[in-house]
Amino acid sequence: MALSGACPWMALTRDLKGDEQMKIQMEVARKGEITSAMEEAAKYDNVCPEFIRDGIANGTIVISGNVHRKSRVVGIGKGLRTKVNASIGTSPDIVDIDMEIKKAKVAEKYGADTLMELSTGGDLNEVRRRVLESTSLMVGTVPLYQAAIETIRKKGSVVHMEADFLFDIIEQQAEEGIGFMAIHCGINLLTLERLRKQGYRFGGLVSRGGSFLTAWMNHNNKENPLYEQIDRLIDIMKRHDVILSLGNGLRAGAVHDSTDRAQIQELIMNSEIAEHAQKRGVQVIVEGPGHIPIDEIEANVILQKRLSNNAPFYMLGPITTDVAPGYDHISAAIGAALSSRYGADFICYVTPPEHLALPTPDDVREGVMAARIAVHVGDMVKLKDKVKNADLKMGIARRDLDWDTQYKTAISAERAKEIRGSRPPMDEDTCTMCGKLCSLKTVKKYYQDTLEDSKKKSYVAAL
């Protein structure tokens, strides 16, 4: 199906029933019905609602559908623009709920598509409640964090966590309106055996959720309850229509550990779980590696897509070098651009203080903008003219010194205006980089006779 152009579905106005919000999106999609959420997702990406419905039905697209909370709906998956997630949250060292709310609002203002609330310090229920109230974005969590932290507070160690308590936390957060949950189902005893046989990693085990479960399984000599009781988890996800984001708990924390046997074993398990969950009507995302050199990104995307039957792929960063602390948002932007280009569907931003400190609101802004630029660069190749036409429009506007159109076309008009306004030129048509020596103005007069015809061609091409 074409992704742009005339679409008969776009003209429809639907007489929706009051109980539509209680429908499970994947089940409805498989019955051939289009919901208002599907229409909203289609409008966001300028595709037909039928394209969204078909993708949800076959598991290649997910949309926010939690029956308890209305959030802005975006589609994540095959044939759509790569979406950006911004993560916020307190830590044991810094508990400032007002700052987290500001970070949530900054993430939304600067164009994040979703938000993850990953607090590990303070009153976790209160932080999550206030974040949910402060944003229209779909909010994700890692429920294991709360279960582990509350166990540590009460019993001294995560190894004493009870499986029933973990599932209770998952249900509680679903009832509160969480739209997607990163849950580490693919770490099981077999996966840990792969890790043990290959030897401990250069970068260690960096996933917080992965480390909690690894310690729990090793201490108790028991299987991961999220894997062992997978149908119990799926029942909760389906009951509340929460997207199951299959966590990458054994992702590499150093580029020299990337694409190792433990990571691939977890991907195999997650892909099997994804297929099982989809058959039961649950929307699924599969998460991908964290640190990875650029020559392995394409292979990782191909592996995930092939093993999971094209389930949406959520890339965490990915960070492409380990020697840029303070600039990891740039390292991750390089990885995000390539990931998007090769077919990843969802990117988790990285902020400048990654590996160094809890991010501030300004760090969140920088992380969101770096990721948005990166996925645009990748989408220019993945989706071609559907995305590249914005760059064509910008090129024409620059040629014509049309500053108003340049601002409107820019990913961040605010930043562009701020910079140019801080150093105003003497000639309003130009900028202070060249001033009177503007190359565009220098040669423009020699091509006046062909300019009008060029403008017409450029306008048609940019449509």
Steps between C-alpha positions, in 0.01 A plus 500: 500500500622849418602707799403837357267658252123476483350265754123442518518412871635843590175665398285286728338637812415215730203480733687343790328325787570616852660170598756502217778590740451163673579301186823301471674647195652179359177302534298777337755535220481129423124531466552766231378792710668839514497685834542870567847423639598343167372805318701728728815296440438510124463877503824539699694316227289605201403145406166325458327371814476168318880490485514540877225243556673246280835555676345454845320187386818334374725624781722739303349819653396588855301797631420621850181336615489482882131499586549714813674808357462703185837610365623637171498208259800426282570194291830320542604251236555405139434768241474784753739774605748392766372615838704645788462415868629723779575343838479690829493404867644552845802316641592400856734804507268763348128501580343816356151432369452855375813462287368173356173670409696775328700238313178331387367830368829584328502158330148556369570859393804403295330216319547171682238251387485304827632527854643242738474562875790308654520633855701309758499750789231650723130416499480310172119498489486877552760574235318284246161651582625854452680417177187340356305814590759732343523363146280395210765254380469125537707409808703184542661344807713209618279351776786283622670815632223570748466137605875468553545834677211447740635152576845644569350763730304242698723191486847630421560331165328443165562126537211488749247635246185287475361418157143582603611843615664567162180408317295715737717800412456430128122489542499816712695700243278370220192617689658844539517543123857406407505453122802275456718301737857384454495153651800268506348168400786377282753464781462142614728227629598403147596859416709527815674175408606662171638795696684273741660285229622794292656666804422825678487805277747785452227747593322288759121475522357851465124450482352582841207265442731236360725518804205473741372182334846350453573542871156362592534189280856425606426541871175303499601250232159553342366591158407860420133527605430735209604219265364209701157666543487669162129436450424672830687805370328486163160488670578827682628669184193397306250588770619861504628515138854588603777466241750234609852633433728200535801634689860457392640415843821352361577783262865593468633784713821520299548479123737204541214295650252568221318221315634232732337164570314614812341794318397284204361228729282760671386629159401145402297462819339842460405422141330176605315683778399776257341248265319330787370829641382623160305180443315578823418856392774700675692775322878443522824691452843333510786703649848514356865550594644794691872528403593386151753597230345637182601201286275269708183713501358371172560138601320555832198652328486217246526238776226658710264546207555147369471325838197699621298501176552877463379601845578868572865541601589733788867601489647630825725777370695325366833638623769446238820577693596477866747790510264801482364559852323836506421465130325165496193664345712555188634144503143374537370729224744336259368160605137613487536634145642170377248296700212695348648471152525120531145456632484562877165648597552661840801672658568573866688827522828545685589821685846663537551383863441132418743296717574814706196647676122531513386720210360851547214650295759660269662159451161355412454768234842425350431127502160533334629732228803282423277193468240678288763621256653153489178316419413759236835429334425127507141542384620698198637169373246261653190694390664701218298792356237471772766653728757647260251751361542706816871531416413601144270769636780627725749505214265711289430737788873552560562564133224761500606650836149425622562510873138449602478170310838394636373544855175317426689209342769470767483219755544773761383843384556630853871421496550634147330831585691526825840467333433733208333753727796505738731617218278707267642590157513849352321370192176330612511258205826345615665367815825607664691200365540679166312830526555707183707215355196267487566257216131459424448874452822535300387275213123533526477798261662303218225239506191720532365387165496135608413553867122507460501177299732344759268604781208329327700177457622517858151556632365197313790284615448602862133407506 
